Amino acid sequence: MTLSLNCKDAGDPVCTHTMYGETEEELLQNAKKHGIEVHGYTEESWNGEIARNSDHFRKLIKTS
Ligand SMILES: [Zn+2]
């Protein structure tokens, strides 16, 4: 089972990057790496964002 999350679905207007993971934990790790590398998040601002929107993010995760 692979979980995926599209950056665009997560609210970015232009980025079409898709993050994958075997588990939700792994997916969120990959999303964090992408957020920091591409979208200028810091470890701290990312954690804050996830903490505020965790329900929202979980709903966007697709399973295949
Ligand atoms: Zn992105």
PDB file of the backbone (N, CA, C, O) and the ligand in Angstrom, with CONECT records:
HET     ZN  A 101       1
ATOM      1  N   MET A   1       0.852  -1.195   0.000  1.00  0.00           N
ATOM      2  CA  MET A   1       0.000   0.000   0.000  1.00  0.00           C
ATOM      3  C   MET A   1       0.887   1.244   0.000  1.00  0.00           C
ATOM      4  O   MET A   1       1.818   1.365   0.796  1.00  0.00           O
ATOM      5  N   THR A   2       0.581   2.140  -0.890  1.00  0.00           N
ATOM      6  CA  THR A   2       1.339   3.387  -0.946  1.00  0.00           C
ATOM      7  C   THR A   2       0.404   4.555  -0.655  1.00  0.00           C
ATOM      8  O   THR A   2      -0.699   4.653  -1.193  1.00  0.00           O
ATOM      9  N   LEU A   3       0.884   5.428   0.209  1.00  0.00           N
ATOM     10  CA  LEU A   3       0.129   6.639   0.515  1.00  0.00           C
ATOM     11  C   LEU A   3       0.730   7.778  -0.298  1.00  0.00           C
ATOM     12  O   LEU A   3       1.944   7.843  -0.491  1.00  0.00           O
ATOM     13  N   SER A   4      -0.118   8.662  -0.765  1.00  0.00           N
ATOM     14  CA  SER A   4       0.409   9.805  -1.495  1.00  0.00           C
ATOM     15  C   SER A   4      -0.349  11.075  -1.137  1.00  0.00           C
ATOM     16  O   SER A   4      -1.506  11.056  -0.718  1.00  0.00           O
ATOM     17  N   LEU A   5       0.359  12.165  -1.322  1.00  0.00           N
ATOM     18  CA  LEU A   5      -0.218  13.476  -1.031  1.00  0.00           C
ATOM     19  C   LEU A   5       0.316  14.450  -2.063  1.00  0.00           C
ATOM     20  O   LEU A   5       1.527  14.574  -2.243  1.00  0.00           O
ATOM     21  N   ASN A   6      -0.589  15.140  -2.742  1.00  0.00           N
ATOM     22  CA  ASN A   6      -0.184  16.096  -3.753  1.00  0.00           C
ATOM     23  C   ASN A   6      -0.078  17.484  -3.150  1.00  0.00           C
ATOM     24  O   ASN A   6      -0.958  17.934  -2.416  1.00  0.00           O
ATOM     25  N   CYS A   7       1.020  18.153  -3.476  1.00  0.00           N
ATOM     26  CA  CYS A   7       1.271  19.471  -2.908  1.00  0.00           C
ATOM     27  C   CYS A   7       0.150  20.453  -3.270  1.00  0.00           C
ATOM     28  O   CYS A   7      -0.259  21.279  -2.454  1.00  0.00           O
ATOM     29  N   LYS A   8      -0.323  20.346  -4.481  1.00  0.00           N
ATOM     30  CA  LYS A   8      -1.389  21.228  -4.946  1.00  0.00           C
ATOM     31  C   LYS A   8      -2.656  21.039  -4.102  1.00  0.00           C
ATOM     32  O   LYS A   8      -3.312  22.005  -3.711  1.00  0.00           O
ATOM     33  N   ASP A   9      -2.982  19.759  -3.831  1.00  0.00           N
ATOM     34  CA  ASP A   9      -4.144  19.467  -2.990  1.00  0.00           C
ATOM     35  C   ASP A   9      -3.970  20.049  -1.592  1.00  0.00           C
ATOM     36  O   ASP A   9      -4.932  20.448  -0.935  1.00  0.00           O
ATOM     37  N   ALA A  10      -2.717  20.085  -1.161  1.00  0.00           N
ATOM     38  CA  ALA A  10      -2.440  20.584   0.185  1.00  0.00           C
ATOM     39  C   ALA A  10      -2.485  22.107   0.263  1.00  0.00           C
ATOM     40  O   ALA A  10      -2.300  22.690   1.331  1.00  0.00           O
ATOM     41  N   GLY A  11      -2.735  22.747  -0.887  1.00  0.00           N
ATOM     42  CA  GLY A  11      -2.961  24.180  -0.838  1.00  0.00           C
ATOM     43  C   GLY A  11      -1.970  25.031  -1.598  1.00  0.00           C
ATOM     44  O   GLY A  11      -2.116  26.252  -1.642  1.00  0.00           O
ATOM     45  N   ASP A  12      -0.949  24.409  -2.208  1.00  0.00           N
ATOM     46  CA  ASP A  12      -0.019  25.218  -2.978  1.00  0.00           C
ATOM     47  C   ASP A  12      -0.602  25.479  -4.359  1.00  0.00           C
ATOM     48  O   ASP A  12      -1.037  24.541  -5.026  1.00  0.00           O
ATOM     49  N   PRO A  13      -0.621  26.740  -4.804  1.00  0.00           N
ATOM     50  CA  PRO A  13      -1.266  27.064  -6.081  1.00  0.00           C
ATOM     51  C   PRO A  13      -0.519  26.567  -7.309  1.00  0.00           C
ATOM     52  O   PRO A  13      -1.144  26.353  -8.348  1.00  0.00           O
ATOM     53  N   VAL A  14       0.776  26.378  -7.232  1.00  0.00           N
ATOM     54  CA  VAL A  14       1.524  26.013  -8.433  1.00  0.00           C
ATOM     55  C   VAL A  14       2.278  24.680  -8.377  1.00  0.00           C
ATOM     56  O   VAL A  14       2.486  24.042  -9.408  1.00  0.00           O
ATOM     57  N   CYS A  15       2.678  24.267  -7.196  1.00  0.00           N
ATOM     58  CA  CYS A  15       3.529  23.080  -7.091  1.00  0.00           C
ATOM     59  C   CYS A  15       2.710  21.812  -7.290  1.00  0.00           C
ATOM     60  O   CYS A  15       1.686  21.617  -6.635  1.00  0.00           O
ATOM     61  N   THR A  16       3.164  20.953  -8.195  1.00  0.00           N
ATOM     62  CA  THR A  16       2.423  19.722  -8.467  1.00  0.00           C
ATOM     63  C   THR A  16       3.170  18.491  -7.970  1.00  0.00           C
ATOM     64  O   THR A  16       2.872  17.365  -8.366  1.00  0.00           O
ATOM     65  N   HIS A  17       4.133  18.722  -7.107  1.00  0.00           N
ATOM     66  CA  HIS A  17       4.919  17.627  -6.556  1.00  0.00           C
ATOM     67  C   HIS A  17       4.023  16.688  -5.739  1.00  0.00           C
ATOM     68  O   HIS A  17       3.147  17.131  -4.997  1.00  0.00           O
ATOM     69  N   THR A  18       4.264  15.389  -5.894  1.00  0.00           N
ATOM     70  CA  THR A  18       3.531  14.417  -5.094  1.00  0.00           C
ATOM     71  C   THR A  18       4.493  13.711  -4.146  1.00  0.00           C
ATOM     72  O   THR A  18       5.561  13.258  -4.558  1.00  0.00           O
ATOM     73  N   MET A  19       4.120  13.621  -2.904  1.00  0.00           N
ATOM     74  CA  MET A  19       4.917  12.937  -1.906  1.00  0.00           C
ATOM     75  C   MET A  19       4.347  11.536  -1.693  1.00  0.00           C
ATOM     76  O   MET A  19       3.134  11.330  -1.732  1.00  0.00           O
ATOM     77  N   TYR A  20       5.237  10.591  -1.471  1.00  0.00           N
ATOM     78  CA  TYR A  20       4.809   9.219  -1.238  1.00  0.00           C
ATOM     79  C   TYR A  20       5.370   8.684   0.076  1.00  0.00           C
ATOM     80  O   TYR A  20       6.362   9.182   0.608  1.00  0.00           O
ATOM     81  N   GLY A  21       4.700   7.662   0.573  1.00  0.00           N
ATOM     82  CA  GLY A  21       5.210   6.995   1.758  1.00  0.00           C
ATOM     83  C   GLY A  21       4.482   5.681   1.966  1.00  0.00           C
ATOM     84  O   GLY A  21       3.347   5.500   1.524  1.00  0.00           O
ATOM     85  N   GLU A  22       5.155   4.774   2.644  1.00  0.00           N
ATOM     86  CA  GLU A  22       4.540   3.474   2.963  1.00  0.00           C
ATOM     87  C   GLU A  22       3.597   3.607   4.141  1.00  0.00           C
ATOM     88  O   GLU A  22       2.619   2.870   4.269  1.00  0.00           O
ATOM     89  N   THR A  23       3.909   4.550   4.985  1.00  0.00           N
ATOM     90  CA  THR A  23       3.083   4.808   6.163  1.00  0.00           C
ATOM     91  C   THR A  23       2.810   6.303   6.229  1.00  0.00           C
ATOM     92  O   THR A  23       3.468   7.097   5.558  1.00  0.00           O
ATOM     93  N   GLU A  24       1.848   6.670   7.032  1.00  0.00           N
ATOM     94  CA  GLU A  24       1.518   8.077   7.182  1.00  0.00           C
ATOM     95  C   GLU A  24       2.723   8.850   7.739  1.00  0.00           C
ATOM     96  O   GLU A  24       3.007   9.981   7.346  1.00  0.00           O
ATOM     97  N   GLU A  25       3.404   8.194   8.657  1.00  0.00           N
ATOM     98  CA  GLU A  25       4.612   8.769   9.258  1.00  0.00           C
ATOM     99  C   GLU A  25       5.661   9.094   8.198  1.00  0.00           C
ATOM    100  O   GLU A  25       6.226  10.187   8.162  1.00  0.00           O
ATOM    101  N   GLU A  26       5.904   8.094   7.328  1.00  0.00           N
ATOM    102  CA  GLU A  26       6.904   8.266   6.282  1.00  0.00           C
ATOM    103  C   GLU A  26       6.472   9.343   5.283  1.00  0.00           C
ATOM    104  O   GLU A  26       7.287  10.145   4.826  1.00  0.00           O
ATOM    105  N   LEU A  27       5.197   9.347   4.959  1.00  0.00           N
ATOM    106  CA  LEU A  27       4.681  10.355   4.038  1.00  0.00           C
ATOM    107  C   LEU A  27       4.867  11.761   4.608  1.00  0.00           C
ATOM    108  O   LEU A  27       5.278  12.676   3.896  1.00  0.00           O
ATOM    109  N   LEU A  28       4.570  11.921   5.868  1.00  0.00           N
ATOM    110  CA  LEU A  28       4.714  13.235   6.485  1.00  0.00           C
ATOM    111  C   LEU A  28       6.183  13.661   6.580  1.00  0.00           C
ATOM    112  O   LEU A  28       6.501  14.848   6.495  1.00  0.00           O
ATOM    113  N   GLN A  29       7.068  12.685   6.757  1.00  0.00           N
ATOM    114  CA  GLN A  29       8.506  12.968   6.750  1.00  0.00           C
ATOM    115  C   GLN A  29       8.926  13.495   5.380  1.00  0.00           C
ATOM    116  O   GLN A  29       9.658  14.479   5.273  1.00  0.00           O
ATOM    117  N   ASN A  30       8.448  12.821   4.336  1.00  0.00           N
ATOM    118  CA  ASN A  30       8.787  13.241   2.975  1.00  0.00           C
ATOM    119  C   ASN A  30       8.183  14.606   2.660  1.00  0.00           C
ATOM    120  O   ASN A  30       8.807  15.436   1.999  1.00  0.00           O
ATOM    121  N   ALA A  31       6.973  14.824   3.138  1.00  0.00           N
ATOM    122  CA  ALA A  31       6.317  16.103   2.909  1.00  0.00           C
ATOM    123  C   ALA A  31       7.080  17.225   3.608  1.00  0.00           C
ATOM    124  O   ALA A  31       7.208  18.332   3.086  1.00  0.00           O
ATOM    125  N   LYS A  32       7.573  16.916   4.780  1.00  0.00           N
ATOM    126  CA  LYS A  32       8.329  17.901   5.540  1.00  0.00           C
ATOM    127  C   LYS A  32       9.620  18.271   4.821  1.00  0.00           C
ATOM    128  O   LYS A  32       9.987  19.443   4.734  1.00  0.00           O
ATOM    129  N   LYS A  33      10.308  17.243   4.304  1.00  0.00           N
ATOM    130  CA  LYS A  33      11.546  17.463   3.574  1.00  0.00           C
ATOM    131  C   LYS A  33      11.279  18.356   2.364  1.00  0.00           C
ATOM    132  O   LYS A  33      12.032  19.287   2.081  1.00  0.00           O
ATOM    133  N   HIS A  34      10.195  18.052   1.660  1.00  0.00           N
ATOM    134  CA  HIS A  34       9.815  18.834   0.484  1.00  0.00           C
ATOM    135  C   HIS A  34       9.459  20.268   0.897  1.00  0.00           C
ATOM    136  O   HIS A  34       9.872  21.233   0.254  1.00  0.00           O
ATOM    137  N   GLY A  35       8.705  20.384   1.956  1.00  0.00           N
ATOM    138  CA  GLY A  35       8.298  21.715   2.433  1.00  0.00           C
ATOM    139  C   GLY A  35       9.489  22.586   2.798  1.00  0.00           C
ATOM    140  O   GLY A  35       9.503  23.789   2.539  1.00  0.00           O
ATOM    141  N   ILE A  36      10.480  21.961   3.400  1.00  0.00           N
ATOM    142  CA  ILE A  36      11.667  22.698   3.812  1.00  0.00           C
ATOM    143  C   ILE A  36      12.539  23.041   2.604  1.00  0.00           C
ATOM    144  O   ILE A  36      13.020  24.167   2.475  1.00  0.00           O
ATOM    145  N   GLU A  37      12.738  22.057   1.720  1.00  0.00           N
ATOM    146  CA  GLU A  37      13.619  22.268   0.570  1.00  0.00           C
ATOM    147  C   GLU A  37      13.030  23.203  -0.478  1.00  0.00           C
ATOM    148  O   GLU A  37      13.734  24.029  -1.057  1.00  0.00           O
ATOM    149  N   VAL A  38      11.724  23.061  -0.715  1.00  0.00           N
ATOM    150  CA  VAL A  38      11.131  23.772  -1.851  1.00  0.00           C
ATOM    151  C   VAL A  38      10.302  24.991  -1.434  1.00  0.00           C
ATOM    152  O   VAL A  38      10.259  25.993  -2.148  1.00  0.00           O
ATOM    153  N   HIS A  39       9.651  24.896  -0.284  1.00  0.00           N
ATOM    154  CA  HIS A  39       8.715  25.958   0.071  1.00  0.00           C
ATOM    155  C   HIS A  39       9.186  26.866   1.194  1.00  0.00           C
ATOM    156  O   HIS A  39       8.414  27.673   1.714  1.00  0.00           O
ATOM    157  N   GLY A  40      10.451  26.735   1.566  1.00  0.00           N
ATOM    158  CA  GLY A  40      11.036  27.668   2.517  1.00  0.00           C
ATOM    159  C   GLY A  40      10.579  27.512   3.957  1.00  0.00           C
ATOM    160  O   GLY A  40      10.748  28.421   4.770  1.00  0.00           O
ATOM    161  N   TYR A  41      10.000  26.361   4.272  1.00  0.00           N
ATOM    162  CA  TYR A  41       9.656  26.127   5.665  1.00  0.00           C
ATOM    163  C   TYR A  41      10.914  25.855   6.467  1.00  0.00           C
ATOM    164  O   TYR A  41      11.934  25.434   5.920  1.00  0.00           O
ATOM    165  N   THR A  42      10.836  26.096   7.751  1.00  0.00           N
ATOM    166  CA  THR A  42      11.876  25.626   8.650  1.00  0.00           C
ATOM    167  C   THR A  42      11.274  24.457   9.408  1.00  0.00           C
ATOM    168  O   THR A  42      10.058  24.264   9.395  1.00  0.00           O
ATOM    169  N   GLU A  43      12.101  23.696  10.054  1.00  0.00           N
ATOM    170  CA  GLU A  43      11.642  22.587  10.875  1.00  0.00           C
ATOM    171  C   GLU A  43      10.515  23.067  11.811  1.00  0.00           C
ATOM    172  O   GLU A  43       9.500  22.393  11.990  1.00  0.00           O
ATOM    173  N   GLU A  44      10.730  24.235  12.390  1.00  0.00           N
ATOM    174  CA  GLU A  44       9.786  24.773  13.365  1.00  0.00           C
ATOM    175  C   GLU A  44       8.464  25.230  12.746  1.00  0.00           C
ATOM    176  O   GLU A  44       7.387  24.911  13.250  1.00  0.00           O
ATOM    177  N   SER A  45       8.562  25.986  11.644  1.00  0.00           N
ATOM    178  CA  SER A  45       7.330  26.492  11.032  1.00  0.00           C
ATOM    179  C   SER A  45       6.529  25.336  10.429  1.00  0.00           C
ATOM    180  O   SER A  45       5.299  25.365  10.413  1.00  0.00           O
ATOM    181  N   TRP A  46       7.237  24.322   9.937  1.00  0.00           N
ATOM    182  CA  TRP A  46       6.545  23.154   9.382  1.00  0.00           C
ATOM    183  C   TRP A  46       5.769  22.419  10.470  1.00  0.00           C
ATOM    184  O   TRP A  46       4.595  22.088  10.305  1.00  0.00           O
ATOM    185  N   ASN A  47       6.446  22.175  11.576  1.00  0.00           N
ATOM    186  CA  ASN A  47       5.778  21.471  12.674  1.00  0.00           C
ATOM    187  C   ASN A  47       4.552  22.236  13.155  1.00  0.00           C
ATOM    188  O   ASN A  47       3.534  21.640  13.507  1.00  0.00           O
ATOM    189  N   GLY A  48       4.658  23.552  13.167  1.00  0.00           N
ATOM    190  CA  GLY A  48       3.528  24.381  13.582  1.00  0.00           C
ATOM    191  C   GLY A  48       2.365  24.242  12.618  1.00  0.00           C
ATOM    192  O   GLY A  48       1.207  24.120  13.020  1.00  0.00           O
ATOM    193  N   GLU A  49       2.703  24.264  11.334  1.00  0.00           N
ATOM    194  CA  GLU A  49       1.710  24.156  10.268  1.00  0.00           C
ATOM    195  C   GLU A  49       0.975  22.810  10.358  1.00  0.00           C
ATOM    196  O   GLU A  49      -0.253  22.750  10.282  1.00  0.00           O
ATOM    197  N   ILE A  50       1.744  21.752  10.519  1.00  0.00           N
ATOM    198  CA  ILE A  50       1.172  20.407  10.623  1.00  0.00           C
ATOM    199  C   ILE A  50       0.305  20.286  11.872  1.00  0.00           C
ATOM    200  O   ILE A  50      -0.774  19.695  11.839  1.00  0.00           O
ATOM    201  N   ALA A  51       0.781  20.842  12.947  1.00  0.00           N
ATOM    202  CA  ALA A  51       0.031  20.764  14.202  1.00  0.00           C
ATOM    203  C   ALA A  51      -1.327  21.459  14.060  1.00  0.00           C
ATOM    204  O   ALA A  51      -2.336  20.982  14.580  1.00  0.00           O
ATOM    205  N   ARG A  52      -1.335  22.582  13.356  1.00  0.00           N
ATOM    206  CA  ARG A  52      -2.592  23.323  13.176  1.00  0.00           C
ATOM    207  C   ARG A  52      -3.522  22.637  12.185  1.00  0.00           C
ATOM    208  O   ARG A  52      -4.743  22.702  12.330  1.00  0.00           O
ATOM    209  N   ASN A  53      -2.946  21.974  11.171  1.00  0.00           N
ATOM    210  CA  ASN A  53      -3.770  21.457  10.066  1.00  0.00           C
ATOM    211  C   ASN A  53      -3.742  19.943   9.931  1.00  0.00           C
ATOM    212  O   ASN A  53      -4.026  19.422   8.852  1.00  0.00           O
ATOM    213  N   SER A  54      -3.414  19.234  10.981  1.00  0.00           N
ATOM    214  CA  SER A  54      -3.214  17.790  10.832  1.00  0.00           C
ATOM    215  C   SER A  54      -4.455  17.066  10.311  1.00  0.00           C
ATOM    216  O   SER A  54      -4.332  16.145   9.504  1.00  0.00           O
ATOM    217  N   ASP A  55      -5.624  17.458  10.749  1.00  0.00           N
ATOM    218  CA  ASP A  55      -6.849  16.811  10.256  1.00  0.00           C
ATOM    219  C   ASP A  55      -7.013  17.042   8.764  1.00  0.00           C
ATOM    220  O   ASP A  55      -7.348  16.132   8.006  1.00  0.00           O
ATOM    221  N   HIS A  56      -6.768  18.280   8.364  1.00  0.00           N
ATOM    222  CA  HIS A  56      -6.850  18.667   6.969  1.00  0.00           C
ATOM    223  C   HIS A  56      -5.886  17.832   6.128  1.00  0.00           C
ATOM    224  O   HIS A  56      -6.275  17.309   5.083  1.00  0.00           O
ATOM    225  N   PHE A  57      -4.646  17.703   6.564  1.00  0.00           N
ATOM    226  CA  PHE A  57      -3.656  16.940   5.826  1.00  0.00           C
ATOM    227  C   PHE A  57      -4.044  15.474   5.721  1.00  0.00           C
ATOM    228  O   PHE A  57      -3.937  14.870   4.654  1.00  0.00           O
ATOM    229  N   ARG A  58      -4.491  14.912   6.821  1.00  0.00           N
ATOM    230  CA  ARG A  58      -4.866  13.502   6.827  1.00  0.00           C
ATOM    231  C   ARG A  58      -5.958  13.201   5.804  1.00  0.00           C
ATOM    232  O   ARG A  58      -5.957  12.142   5.176  1.00  0.00           O
ATOM    233  N   LYS A  59      -6.880  14.132   5.643  1.00  0.00           N
ATOM    234  CA  LYS A  59      -7.974  13.936   4.694  1.00  0.00           C
ATOM    235  C   LYS A  59      -7.492  13.951   3.250  1.00  0.00           C
ATOM    236  O   LYS A  59      -8.142  13.387   2.370  1.00  0.00           O
ATOM    237  N   LEU A  60      -6.350  14.598   3.004  1.00  0.00           N
ATOM    238  CA  LEU A  60      -5.838  14.736   1.635  1.00  0.00           C
ATOM    239  C   LEU A  60      -5.011  13.537   1.204  1.00  0.00           C
ATOM    240  O   LEU A  60      -4.705  13.382   0.022  1.00  0.00           O
ATOM    241  N   ILE A  61      -4.652  12.696   2.149  1.00  0.00           N
ATOM    242  CA  ILE A  61      -3.801  11.549   1.840  1.00  0.00           C
ATOM    243  C   ILE A  61      -4.593  10.500   1.071  1.00  0.00           C
ATOM    244  O   ILE A  61      -5.677  10.081   1.476  1.00  0.00           O
ATOM    245  N   LYS A  62      -4.005  10.090  -0.062  1.00  0.00           N
ATOM    246  CA  LYS A  62      -4.665   9.078  -0.896  1.00  0.00           C
ATOM    247  C   LYS A  62      -3.959   7.750  -0.718  1.00  0.00           C
ATOM    248  O   LYS A  62      -2.741   7.696  -0.554  1.00  0.00           O
ATOM    249  N   THR A  63      -4.732   6.684  -0.753  1.00  0.00           N
ATOM    250  CA  THR A  63      -4.132   5.355  -0.662  1.00  0.00           C
ATOM    251  C   THR A  63      -4.301   4.612  -1.967  1.00  0.00           C
ATOM    252  O   THR A  63      -5.345   4.689  -2.615  1.00  0.00           O
ATOM    253  N   SER A  64      -3.263   3.892  -2.344  1.00  0.00           N
ATOM    254  CA  SER A  64      -3.387   3.086  -3.557  1.00  0.00           C
ATOM    255  C   SER A  64      -2.587   1.807  -3.420  1.00  0.00           C
ATOM    256  O   SER A  64      -2.565   0.991  -4.342  1.00  0.00           O
TER     257      SER A  64
HETATM  258 ZN    ZN A 101       5.488  21.548  -3.216  1.00  0.00          ZN2+
END
